[in-house]
Amino acid sequence: MTIEHLLHRAGLTSNTIFESPGRRTNASYERELTRHRCTERLLRDALAREEALLRQKDALIQQQEILSKESNHRLLNGLQMIVSLLSLQSRASTNAEAASQLAVAANRVATIERVHWRLHYLDGVKAVEFKQYLEDLCRDFSTMLHSEDRPEQAIVVEAIEIKLLTATAIPLGFIVNELITNAAKYGKGQITVRLEANPVKGYALSVANDGPVLPEGFDPAACKGLGMRIIRSFVQQIGGELRIGRGDKNQGARYTVLFS
């Protein structure tokens, strides 16, 4: 914080501190010294308030991080518990069809657990090999889609080798998660996740599907759905740019995030 900013916060300006030059008397020096001391006190008080606010902000951020980690930990534990209970019920059931359905349900929940873990395990890691991360995440999604009896909706990853800071990789992971979920829900056929170099922004990460094309003039900023709000929030967080168009062969939809 600059001296000018602190003076403004204290209700002072540089003109109020110094008397105009000219013939000076002892009384004028004493008045100026008094003003200096008053200004110093006000500046110290203003600085102390700013430091207290910063400490309070840091404490709130740390508390939020702890609560987020605790929430994720409880969710993963809950999913593991569900998997265990479904598996026990499957093994205990004397009805073969019921046992099979319970086993399928257990596998589905276990896959959801792996996807969720994949999105959060980077906490504390400085950088990540993002191509491998994408392949692992999409493999988990492919398993989940296959378990939903939709084997035709395969996920293909086409990515260059790149190492990204975790601060960028985690938001991109959540963006891919939302885009694949949308593609599986509204699209059909193959889902393509592509990471490539971009001559303008640096890199481009896109998710495309073979479903129906988006209407002309589609504006993602006007979408009120939670998924699109999450995507826009994460794109803004990494200073990226979201572009929407048609997929390969002018079919389906492609969502592209440009980032550096």
C-alpha positions as CSV (number, residue, x, y, z in Angstrom):
1,M,0.0,0.0,0.0
2,T,1.4,3.4,-1.0
3,I,1.8,6.5,1.3
4,E,-0.7,8.4,-0.8
5,H,-3.3,5.6,-0.2
6,L,-2.7,5.6,3.5
7,L,-3.0,9.4,3.6
8,H,-6.3,9.2,1.8
9,R,-7.6,6.5,4.2
10,A,-6.5,8.8,7.1
11,G,-8.3,11.7,5.6
12,L,-5.1,13.6,4.8
13,T,-3.2,14.9,1.8
14,S,0.4,15.8,1.3
15,N,-0.7,19.5,1.2
16,T,-2.0,19.3,4.7
17,I,1.4,18.1,6.1
18,F,3.8,20.7,4.9
19,E,3.6,24.5,5.2
20,S,4.4,26.6,2.2
21,P,8.1,27.5,1.9
22,G,9.1,31.0,2.9
23,R,10.2,32.7,6.1
24,R,9.7,30.3,8.9
25,T,9.4,30.9,12.7
26,N,9.9,28.6,15.6
27,A,6.2,28.4,16.1
28,S,5.7,27.3,12.5
29,Y,8.3,24.6,12.9
30,E,6.5,23.4,16.1
31,R,3.2,23.4,14.3
32,E,4.7,21.4,11.4
33,L,6.3,18.9,13.9
34,T,2.9,18.5,15.6
35,R,1.3,17.8,12.3
36,H,4.0,15.3,11.4
37,R,3.4,13.5,14.7
38,C,-0.3,13.5,14.2
39,T,0.1,12.3,10.6
40,E,2.4,9.6,11.7
41,R,0.0,8.4,14.4
42,L,-2.9,8.4,11.8
43,L,-0.8,6.5,9.3
44,R,0.2,3.9,11.9
45,D,-3.4,3.5,12.9
46,A,-4.5,3.1,9.3
47,L,-1.7,0.6,8.6
48,A,-2.6,-1.4,11.7
49,R,-6.3,-1.5,10.5
50,E,-5.2,-2.7,7.1
51,E,-3.0,-5.4,8.6
52,A,-5.8,-6.6,10.8
53,L,-8.1,-6.8,7.8
54,L,-5.5,-8.8,5.9
55,R,-5.0,-11.2,8.8
56,Q,-8.8,-11.6,9.1
57,K,-9.0,-12.3,5.3
58,D,-6.2,-14.9,5.5
59,A,-7.9,-16.6,8.5
60,L,-11.2,-16.8,6.5
61,I,-9.4,-18.2,3.5
62,Q,-7.7,-20.8,5.6
63,Q,-11.0,-21.7,7.3
64,Q,-12.7,-22.1,4.0
65,E,-9.9,-24.3,2.7
66,I,-10.2,-26.5,5.8
67,L,-14.0,-26.7,5.5
68,S,-13.7,-27.6,1.8
69,K,-11.1,-30.4,2.5
70,E,-13.2,-31.7,5.4
71,S,-16.3,-31.7,3.1
72,N,-14.5,-33.6,0.4
73,H,-13.1,-36.1,2.9
74,R,-16.6,-36.7,4.3
75,L,-18.1,-37.1,0.9
76,L,-15.4,-39.7,-0.2
77,N,-15.9,-41.6,3.1
78,G,-19.6,-41.6,2.5
79,L,-19.2,-42.9,-1.1
80,Q,-16.9,-45.6,0.2
81,M,-19.4,-46.6,2.8
82,I,-22.1,-46.9,0.2
83,V,-19.9,-49.1,-2.0
84,S,-19.2,-51.3,0.9
85,L,-22.9,-51.6,1.9
86,L,-23.9,-52.4,-1.7
87,S,-21.2,-55.0,-2.1
88,L,-22.2,-56.7,1.2
89,Q,-25.9,-56.7,0.1
90,S,-24.9,-58.2,-3.3
91,R,-22.9,-61.0,-1.7
92,A,-25.6,-61.7,0.9
93,S,-28.5,-61.7,-1.6
94,T,-29.9,-65.1,-2.6
95,N,-31.6,-63.6,-5.7
96,A,-29.1,-63.7,-8.6
97,E,-30.7,-60.9,-10.5
98,A,-30.8,-58.7,-7.4
99,A,-27.2,-59.5,-6.5
100,S,-26.1,-58.6,-10.0
101,Q,-28.0,-55.2,-9.9
102,L,-26.5,-54.4,-6.5
103,A,-23.0,-55.2,-7.8
104,V,-23.6,-52.9,-10.8
105,A,-24.7,-50.1,-8.4
106,A,-21.6,-50.6,-6.3
107,N,-19.4,-50.3,-9.4
108,R,-21.2,-47.1,-10.4
109,V,-20.8,-45.4,-7.0
110,A,-17.1,-46.5,-6.9
111,T,-16.5,-44.9,-10.3
112,I,-18.1,-41.7,-9.1
113,E,-15.8,-41.8,-6.1
114,R,-12.8,-42.2,-8.4
115,V,-13.8,-39.2,-10.5
116,H,-14.4,-37.1,-7.4
117,W,-11.0,-38.1,-6.0
118,R,-9.3,-37.4,-9.3
119,L,-10.6,-33.8,-9.2
120,H,-9.3,-33.2,-5.7
121,Y,-6.1,-35.2,-5.2
122,L,-3.9,-32.5,-6.6
123,D,-4.2,-30.5,-3.4
124,G,-0.7,-29.6,-2.3
125,V,0.9,-30.6,-5.6
126,K,2.7,-27.8,-7.4
127,A,2.4,-29.0,-11.0
128,V,0.9,-31.9,-12.9
129,E,1.5,-33.7,-16.2
130,F,-1.9,-32.7,-17.7
131,K,-2.1,-35.1,-20.6
132,Q,-1.9,-38.1,-18.1
133,Y,-4.3,-36.3,-15.8
134,L,-6.8,-35.9,-18.6
135,E,-6.4,-39.6,-19.7
136,D,-7.0,-40.9,-16.2
137,L,-10.0,-38.6,-15.6
138,C,-11.6,-39.6,-19.0
139,R,-10.9,-43.3,-18.4
140,D,-12.9,-43.1,-15.2
141,F,-15.7,-41.3,-17.0
142,S,-15.7,-43.9,-19.8
143,T,-16.1,-46.6,-17.1
144,M,-19.0,-44.8,-15.7
145,L,-20.7,-44.3,-19.1
146,H,-20.2,-47.9,-20.0
147,S,-21.8,-48.9,-16.7
148,E,-24.8,-46.9,-17.8
149,D,-25.3,-49.2,-20.8
150,R,-24.0,-46.6,-23.2
151,P,-20.9,-48.2,-24.7
152,E,-21.3,-46.2,-27.9
153,Q,-20.5,-43.0,-26.1
154,A,-16.7,-43.5,-25.9
155,I,-14.4,-40.7,-24.7
156,V,-11.3,-40.1,-26.9
157,V,-8.4,-37.9,-25.6
158,E,-6.1,-36.2,-28.0
159,A,-3.6,-34.1,-26.0
160,I,-0.1,-32.8,-26.3
161,E,2.4,-33.3,-23.5
162,I,2.3,-30.3,-21.1
163,K,3.0,-29.7,-17.5
164,L,0.6,-27.2,-15.8
165,L,0.6,-25.5,-12.4
166,T,-2.0,-27.0,-10.2
167,A,-3.7,-23.6,-9.9
168,T,-4.5,-24.0,-13.6
169,A,-4.9,-27.8,-13.8
170,I,-7.5,-28.1,-11.1
171,P,-10.0,-25.5,-12.6
172,L,-9.4,-27.1,-16.0
173,G,-10.2,-30.5,-14.5
174,F,-13.5,-29.2,-13.1
175,I,-14.3,-27.6,-16.5
176,V,-13.7,-30.9,-18.3
177,N,-15.9,-32.7,-15.7
178,E,-18.8,-30.4,-16.4
179,L,-18.4,-30.5,-20.1
180,I,-18.2,-34.3,-20.3
181,T,-21.2,-34.5,-18.1
182,N,-23.2,-32.2,-20.4
183,A,-22.0,-34.0,-23.5
184,A,-23.1,-37.3,-22.0
185,K,-26.4,-35.9,-21.0
186,Y,-27.4,-34.0,-24.2
187,G,-25.2,-35.5,-26.9
188,K,-24.6,-38.8,-28.5
189,G,-21.8,-40.8,-30.0
190,Q,-18.1,-40.1,-29.4
191,I,-16.9,-37.4,-27.0
192,T,-13.6,-35.9,-27.9
193,V,-11.4,-34.1,-25.4
194,R,-8.6,-32.3,-27.1
195,L,-5.6,-30.3,-25.7
196,E,-3.5,-28.5,-28.3
197,A,-1.3,-25.4,-28.7
198,N,-3.0,-22.2,-29.7
199,P,-0.9,-19.5,-31.5
200,V,-2.8,-16.6,-29.8
201,K,-3.6,-17.7,-26.2
202,G,-1.1,-20.4,-25.7
203,Y,-3.3,-23.5,-25.3
204,A,-6.8,-24.7,-26.2
205,L,-8.7,-27.3,-24.3
206,S,-11.9,-28.5,-25.9
207,V,-14.7,-31.0,-25.4
208,A,-16.8,-31.9,-28.4
209,N,-19.6,-34.4,-29.0
210,D,-21.7,-35.7,-32.0
211,G,-25.1,-34.6,-30.6
212,P,-27.4,-31.9,-31.9
213,V,-25.8,-28.6,-32.9
214,L,-26.3,-25.5,-30.8
215,P,-28.8,-22.9,-32.1
216,E,-27.5,-19.9,-33.9
217,G,-26.6,-17.0,-31.6
218,F,-26.3,-19.3,-28.6
219,D,-25.0,-17.1,-25.7
220,P,-23.4,-19.1,-22.8
221,A,-23.5,-15.9,-20.6
222,A,-27.3,-16.0,-20.8
223,C,-27.4,-19.6,-19.5
224,K,-28.8,-19.9,-16.0
225,G,-27.9,-23.5,-15.5
226,L,-25.5,-24.4,-12.6
227,G,-23.1,-26.3,-14.9
228,M,-22.5,-23.4,-17.2
229,R,-22.1,-21.0,-14.3
230,I,-19.5,-23.3,-12.8
231,I,-17.7,-23.4,-16.2
232,R,-17.7,-19.6,-16.6
233,S,-16.5,-19.2,-13.1
234,F,-13.5,-21.5,-13.5
235,V,-12.6,-20.0,-16.9
236,Q,-12.6,-16.6,-15.3
237,Q,-10.5,-17.9,-12.5
238,I,-7.6,-18.9,-14.8
239,G,-8.0,-15.8,-17.0
240,G,-9.1,-17.9,-19.9
241,E,-11.6,-17.4,-22.7
242,L,-14.6,-19.7,-23.5
243,R,-15.6,-20.2,-27.1
244,I,-18.5,-22.3,-28.3
245,G,-19.1,-23.7,-31.8
246,R,-19.8,-26.8,-33.8
247,G,-17.8,-30.0,-33.5
248,D,-15.9,-32.1,-36.1
249,K,-17.5,-32.3,-39.5
250,N,-19.8,-29.4,-38.5
251,Q,-21.7,-31.8,-36.2
252,G,-22.6,-31.5,-32.5
253,A,-21.1,-28.9,-30.2
254,R,-17.6,-27.9,-29.2
255,Y,-16.7,-26.0,-26.0
256,T,-13.2,-24.6,-26.1
257,V,-11.3,-22.9,-23.3
258,L,-8.3,-20.8,-24.4
259,F,-5.7,-20.3,-21.7
260,S,-2.0,-19.4,-21.2
